Amino acid sequence: MFALQHRGQEASGITTNDGIKFRTHKGAGLVAQVYTEKNIKDLTGHIAIGHNRYSTSGGSALDHAQPVVNEENTFALAHNGNLPSVKELEQFLAVKKVLKTNRSDSELVADAINFYIKKGNSMQDAVKKVFPLITGAFSLVMMDKDTLIAVRDGYGMRPLSLGRIGKGYMIASETCALKTVAAKVIRDVKPGEMIVINKKGIKSVKLAKATPKHDIFEYVYFARPDSVVNGKLIYEVRKNFGTALAKECKVEVDAIVPVPDTATPVALGYSIASGVPIEMALVKNRYVHRTFIEPDQKSRRHSVALKLIPLPQVLKGKKVAVIDDSIVRGNTCKRLVKTLFKSGAKEVHLIISSPPIRFPDFYGMDTPNQENLIAAYKNVEEIRRYLRATSLHYLSLDGLIKSIGIPKERLSTSCFTGVYPIDLKERNNEVNYDVPKN
């Protein structure tokens, strides 16, 4: 759970079972804040699932915190991803007269599976029946009293990995979590695959044809650098971004300054390729968490002020290339540029290791309102003027894809291109496709 803290910071929860009784503990905040030694001691059993919450919709931190546990306390589920359309699930539950109010997408999935379990179906058969009703991105783990199940959507949008620990098995969103507890990484859960683990061993069931469309933003920002996602070490991929940027964006500067931590491997790649030295002129307060996944803009602004401390002694009189992974709304970046000039930088050139984000995400990233995306209504020069940077350069989409090393047709580039591989259904009208071209 500590190793996956970067994937969600609003709430955390763990459910365990010993074959007879389920035990759950949830709380708002970071893993370190949610659990005490006593909590962990009380969470006994031989099967467990855990979840760090990262919301893409409103509600307080504890609203819809996971794992989702049924009323009978015999089934629990955790979900990474987002379902843009839940109409089929809601219609199914309404017809069966078990639709509850104010349910999240994850809770609706759990309710549908639980409906079949209560009818006498095994959890495995219940998942098979509900799978066709789920539209969107989902990596799921769930359990009943004797079985652990993992499921990945047919597009493999969000990562999910299988590991071995002692005589048991582990499933985690990223391989870094497996390595943290000395589990051996076996492989990724395949798109459209269900893995069933119980006392009989481990079994793989194909629920859908694999049509890989891995979310490109995992490589840009979300995943940890020591994770291997779809066969690619994130650290090496980000270093490749820097090498590509050095070819595409040549600037006359005295130093490269990475925005820690995501952009540090990018800056290393850029420095090696360009010969320009790196200066760690922005020091990160490691106890302030990731600002992109803060639930609201006010929280983001407050966190950025606390998070990055400039070093005026290093910046004074220098032309610097500041490397960051993305510009989403532009507000935090504008503050950063202002701070760097205030700290004595002579020039501030912004170099971004992804293309402009012009379209909202519906698959698990918190960019739901397109009007909040600065590149949805400003071109690159207009963004530069708004940020008041000396220059602004983005990595091209081709450069990004080549750096990842996975064919374009196996990646979801929706936030850059507006091409949505999973049908948005009723939410398609939320997208404005008339955006700046450069």
N, C-alpha and C positions, 0 to 999 in steps of 0.2 A: 504493500500500500504506500509506503514511503517512496519507493522507486517509481511509482506511477502518480506521484503528487502533481507533477506538471500537467497532467491531463484533466485535472479538476480540483478546485480549491474551495468550493462553497460548503460542501458537507462530505461526510464519509460514513460508511456503514459496513458492518460484517455480520453475516449470518452463518452459524455453524449447526451441524446436527450430529448426533451420536447413534442414529438409527432409531431413536425413540422420540427425543425431544429436540425442537429447534430453539436456538438462542440467538437473539439479535441485539446489536448495539449500534445506534446511529447518533450523530451529533453534527452541529454546524461548525464549520471551520476546517482547519488543516488537520492532517492525521495526528500530528503531535498534540493538538489541542483536544481532539475528540476522545482519545483512548487513554485510560490509566492502566497501570499494571493489573489492578483488580479486574477491570473490564476484560482484559485479554485472558486472565486466568479463568474468568467465568465463561468464556466462549469455548467450551469444550466440544469435542466431537472428532469424527474422522473425515467429514466432508465440510468444506467451507467455501463461501463466495464473498467477495468484497467489492466495493465500488466507491470511487471518489467522484463526487458530483460536479459536473460542468454543465450548467443549464444553457439552453438556447432559447428560452422563453422566460416569462416573468415568474413571480412568486418568491417567497422568502427562501432562505438557504435550506431550510428543513422541509419545505413543501416538496413532495414527491422525491424525497431522499431515498436512495436505494441501498441494499436490495429491496425489491418489492416482495413482500411476504403475504400469502393468502390468509384469510380469516381463520382458517382451520389450523394454521401454523404447520403446514405439511409440504409446502412448495415455496421456493424462493427464486427470484430472477434478477439479474443485473444486465444492463444494456449500455453499450457505447455506440453512439450514432444518433440519427434523427430520422423520423418518418415524416416527410412533407405532407403525405395524405394518410389520414386514419379513417376515412369514410367507410371502407370495407369492414374494418374491425368494429367500428361503432354500429354499423348496420347488422353485422352478425350478432353482436351482443344484444342489440335491441330486439331482434327477432327471437332470440333465446330468452328474452326478458331478464337479462342479468346486467344490463348497461348501467353503470354508476355515473354520477355527475363528477365534473372536475377531475377527470383522469388524464394523466400524461400519456404520451405515446407508449412508453415503456410499461405503464400500468395496464393499458388496454391489451397489449400483447400478453402480459401475465394473466389477465382476466380470461382471455380467450383460451389459453392453454389450460388454465385451471378448470374451466368449464368442462372440457373433455376428460380431465383427470377425475373430476367428481362424478362423471358418467361411467367411470370404471375403466377408462383407457389408461394405458401406461403413459408415462411422461414422453417417452420416445414417440409413440403413436399420436399423442396429442400435438406434439410439435409438427409432425408430418401433416396433420390436418390443418393447422393454423398457418403454416409457412406461406401458402399461396395468398393469404389475406394481408400479408405484411408488405407494404410498399415503402421502400426507402433504404437507408443505410443502417445496418445493424450487425454488430458483433455481440452475441448473447452468451451468457453462462447461466445455468439454472440447476437446481437440485431438488430431489425429494429425499425420502429417508435413506435410500440406498444407492442412488445413482447421481452422477454429475454429467451434465450435457453441455456441450459448446456448439454454437451455430454461427455461421458467417453467411451474410447475404451473397447472392449469386454474382455480385459485382466485386466483392472483396473490398468495398469502399473503405472500411476501417480495418486496421490491422488486428490480427489475433494469432497467437503462437502457442504451440504445444510443447511442454517440457516433461522431463522425467526427474523425480526427486525420490531417492531411495527406491522403495518398491511401489511408490505411488506416482501420480501424474499431476501436472499443473497446467492451467490455461491462463494466459495473461495477454493484455493488449499489446505489450511490447516485450521484447526479449530481455531488456535491462532488468525487468522485474524477476525473471527466471534466474538470471545470473546472480542477482543480489542474494538469493537464498541458496545458491550453489546447485540449482537445478540444471540438468543438461538440456540444452535446446534440441528438440527433435526436428521440428519443421513448423511451417505455417499451417494453420487450419485453411483448407482450400476454400475458395469462393463456392458457395452453394453446398458446403459440406456440414454434416452433423457428426460430432464425435460423442460417443456414449461410453462412459467410464463407470464400471461397478466391479463387484467382486469377481465377475466372470472375466474381467480384463478390459480391453479397449476395443471399440468397434467403430468403423467409419461408415457412414450412410450418405449417399449422394441424394440431396433434396432438389437440386436444380443444376442445370448446365452452367458451368463456370464461364462467365463473361467478364473477365477482369477489367475493372475501371477504378484502379486504386486512386485515392484522393491525393492529388499532387501536393496539397498543403501540409501533409504529414512530413514530407521531405523538406519543405521550405521552413516550417516553424514548429509544428506540433510535437513531433517525435523527439526523444532524447538522442544526443549524438552517439551514445554507445549502444543504441538499439539497431538491430538488423530488421528492416521492414521490407517484406517481399524480396528478400535475398540481397538487399543493398544496405551496407553500413552507412548510417546517416552522416557520421563524421566525414567519411570520404566523399559522399555526395555533396555536402556543403562546401568542402574544400574545392571540389570540381566547379561549383558555382563561382568561386573566387577566381579560378583560372579562366573561366569563360568571360567573366566581367573584365578581367585585365585585357583581354583581346578586344572586347566590345567597347569599353569605356576607358579611354586613356586620358588621364588628367595630370597636370603638372602640380604636384603637391610635395610637401616636406615629409608627411607622415600619414599612415593609414590608422584610423581609430575605429575599432569595432564597437558596436553596441552589444555589450555582453547580455546573455551568453550565446544565444543562437548564432549570431553573426561572427563569432570568433574564428571558427574553422574557415568561414568564407574569407575573412581578412587574411588568414594565413595563406590560403590559396592565391589570393590577389597579390600579396607581398612577394611570394616566391616567384610568381610569373612576371611581375613588374619590376622587382628590385627595390621597391619603395619600402622603407622600414615601418614596422608596426609600433605604435605607441598606445599603451593601455591608459589613455587619458580620461576614460570614463570608468570609474570604479563602481562596481555594483554592490549595493547593500544586500547581502545574500538572504536577509531575513524579510525582504519585501518580495512577494511572490509575483507571478507573471501577470502583466497588465493587460495583455490582449484578452485574457479569459476572465477579467473582472466583469461582474454582471451589469455594471452601469458606467456611463461616461464619467460621472463625478468620482467614482472609485478609481477609474483609470488615471484621471488627472492627478489625484492625490497621491497615488502610488508612484507615478513617474517622478514626481518631485522628491520623493523619499528614496527612490530606487537607484538613480544614477547620479553620482557625485563627480563633477568635472575637476580636473587638476590644472588650475591656471598656470602653474609653474611650467607645465609641459606644453600647454596650448599657446602661450603668449607669443604673438608675432608669427605664428606658423600657418601655412596653408595646409588644411587637413581634408582628407577624404574619409567621411564617416560612412561606415558600411552597416546597413541594417537589413533585416530579412524581408520586410514588407512595410507598406504604408496603407493603413486601412481607412481610418477616419481623417488622419492628418493633424489632429489637435496635439497629440503627444510629440509628434515629430517637430511641429512648429515650435513648441516650447524648448525642445532639445537644441534646435538651431539657435534660438535666441540665447540660451544658456551658454552655448559654446562661444558665440561672439562676445558675450558679456565677460566670459572667462579669458578673453584675449586672443582668440583665433583670428587670423587675418582674413582667411577665406574658409568657407565651409561647403565642400562639395559632397552631396548626398549620393551614395551608390547603393542601390537596392537589389537584393539577390532574387527578385521575382518580378514578373511583369505587373503593370497596374491592375489592382483588384477593382473590376468594374461591375461585377454582378454579385448578388447575394448568394449565400450558401444555404442549402436546405438539407444538407446531409450530416450535420453535426458540428459545424463551426458557427460561432455567434456573430454572423453578419446578416441578420434577417432583413434589415431595412435598407434598400438600395440608396435612398436619399442620404444616408449616413456615410456612404462610400465616396470619398473625395474624387476618385478617378471616374466615377459614374457621370460626373457633370463637368469636370475640368480636364483639359488636355495636359500634357506633361509640362509645358511652359507655364500654363496657368497655375498648376500645382506648385512649381518652383517659386513663382512669385508669391503665392499664398504662404509658403513655408519660409520665404525670404532667404533661401539658400543661394550660394554663388552659382552652383549648377546642380542639376538633378539627372541621374541616369538610372534606368531600369534594365535588368537582365531581360533579354528577349525570350519569348516562349520557346523558340527553337533551341537557344542556348541552355535554357532550364531543362528541357527534355533530354537533350544530349548528355547533360551533366548527370542526370539521374541514371541513364543507361537502360531505361525500360521503354519499349516502343510506345509511340504516341497513342496508338489505339488501345493500349492497356492502362491508360491514365485518365482520370477525370480532371479536366481543366476548366470546369464550369465557372469558377470565380474570375477567371481571366477571359474566357471566350463566350460565356453564356450558353454553352452546349451542355445540356443536362442529360446524362445517360439514363438516369432513373426518372420516369415520368413524374412530373410535378402535379399532374392532375389539376385539382381545383385551385392550386396555388400558382399556376403558371401566369395568371393575370397580375401577380405581384412584381413581375419582371419587366423592366423597360429595356428593350433591346437597342434603342437608339442612343448610343453612348459615343463619346469621343473616340476617334480612330488612332490617335497618336499620343 
